[in-house]
Amino acid sequence: MIKNIITIGGSSSKNSINKMLAEYAGELLKNVTLTKVDLNEFEMPLFSVDLEKEKGFPKGVLELNEVIEKADGFVISLAEHNGAYSTAFKNVFDWLSRINGKVWRDKPMLLLSTSPGIRGGQSVLNIALDRFPFNGGNIVGSMPFPSFNENFKEGEIVNSLLKDNLQMLVDQFEKVI
Ligand SMILES: Cc1cc2nc3c(=O)[nH]c(=O)nc-3n(C[C@H](O)[C@H](O)[C@H](O)COP(=O)(O)O)c2cc1C
């Protein structure tokens, strides 16, 4: 059966480099249906326990939860803001975790991060590597992608080492979905 793979850029930026990278990696997969998630399409207010109590779950959270429910695996690339998740991603993550603590449902995940800096979002990647397993994260491969603007041009990875590393991770991921 054709697998349904969700790509997510952990950012609300319209021109998110993480969304670009997650989709690039997803497109390397053979024989899958890709569902490309843009966090901007799932509107939700800033999480608060009071709001949750008073109004329940926003439509955008319920819709995204359904998308996740139907997934066979995830390719996620996280944006790094001040060494941590972007506010947009953390907000989505918090809301989703209130519906089901196993946000990622133990489904295989390829976890990436990128930034214009030389560490490529290594700090946020470490946070997620540490945390996601507690939320049903089944991370089968991970990689920070450094200096995005130098290494990714016109929709292509121009650094052969990074390109080979990512392809290797995608091949591994493909075997377990
Ligand atoms: C508030 C803020 C904080 C940032 N902090 C970091 C950081 O800690 N490390 C880093 O590598 N880049 C940092 N950046 C730069 C982001 O990596 C850059 O904006 C990148 O494009 C974000 O990914 P996105 O395009 O997917 O949103 C920061 C950017 C903003 C706006």
The ligand as an SDF file (V2000), in Angstrom:
LIG
                    3D

 31 33  0  0  0  0  0  0  0  0999 V2000
   13.6030   35.2850   17.0230 C   0  0  0  0  0  0  0  0  0  0  0  0
   14.6420   34.5350   16.2250 C   0  0  0  0  0  0  0  0  0  0  0  0
   15.6040   33.8000   16.8990 C   0  0  0  0  0  0  0  0  0  0  0  0
   16.5580   33.0800   16.1800 C   0  0  0  0  0  0  0  0  0  0  0  0
   17.4500   32.2940   16.8600 N   0  0  0  0  0  0  0  0  0  0  0  0
   18.2790   31.4820   16.1690 C   0  0  0  0  0  0  0  0  0  0  0  0
   19.1030   30.5440   16.8590 C   0  0  0  0  0  0  0  0  0  0  0  0
   19.0820   30.4200   18.0630 O   0  0  0  0  0  0  0  0  0  0  0  0
   19.9180   29.7520   16.1240 N   0  0  0  0  0  0  0  0  0  0  0  0
   19.9560   29.8290   14.7410 C   0  0  0  0  0  0  0  0  0  0  0  0
   20.7060   29.0660   14.1280 O   0  0  0  0  0  0  0  0  0  0  0  0
   19.1820   30.6960   14.0680 N   0  0  0  0  0  0  0  0  0  0  0  0
   18.3370   31.5200   14.7420 C   0  0  0  0  0  0  0  0  0  0  0  0
   17.5090   32.3970   14.0670 N   0  0  0  0  0  0  0  0  0  0  0  0
   17.5810   32.4530   12.5980 C   0  0  0  0  0  0  0  0  0  0  0  0
   16.6820   31.3670   12.0160 C   0  0  0  0  0  0  0  0  0  0  0  0
   17.3910   30.1540   11.9750 O   0  0  0  0  0  0  0  0  0  0  0  0
   16.2230   31.7840   10.6180 C   0  0  0  0  0  0  0  0  0  0  0  0
   15.3250   32.8530   10.7380 O   0  0  0  0  0  0  0  0  0  0  0  0
   15.5970   30.6360    9.8520 C   0  0  0  0  0  0  0  0  0  0  0  0
   15.2080   31.1250    8.5710 O   0  0  0  0  0  0  0  0  0  0  0  0
   14.3980   30.0720   10.5930 C   0  0  0  0  0  0  0  0  0  0  0  0
   13.8550   28.9940    9.8990 O   0  0  0  0  0  0  0  0  0  0  0  0
   12.5590   29.1520    8.9980 P   0  0  0  0  0  0  0  0  0  0  0  0
   12.9650   29.9100    7.7500 O   0  0  0  0  0  0  0  0  0  0  0  0
   12.1820   27.7400    8.6970 O   0  0  0  0  0  0  0  0  0  0  0  0
   11.5340   29.9000    9.7940 O   0  0  0  0  0  0  0  0  0  0  0  0
   16.5600   33.1250   14.7600 C   0  0  0  0  0  0  0  0  0  0  0  0
   15.5930   33.8950   14.0960 C   0  0  0  0  0  0  0  0  0  0  0  0
   14.6310   34.5730   14.8070 C   0  0  0  0  0  0  0  0  0  0  0  0
   13.5710   35.3530   14.0650 C   0  0  0  0  0  0  0  0  0  0  0  0
  1  2  1  0
  2  3  1  0
  2 30  2  0
  3  4  2  0
  4  5  1  0
  4 28  1  0
  5  6  2  0
  6  7  1  0
  6 13  1  0
  7  8  2  0
  7  9  1  0
  9 10  1  0
 10 11  2  0
 10 12  1  0
 12 13  2  0
 13 14  1  0
 14 15  1  0
 14 28  1  0
 15 16  1  0
 16 17  1  0
 16 18  1  0
 18 19  1  0
 18 20  1  0
 20 21  1  0
 20 22  1  0
 22 23  1  0
 23 24  1  0
 24 25  2  0
 24 26  1  0
 24 27  1  0
 28 29  2  0
 29 30  1  0
 30 31  1  0
M  END
$$$$
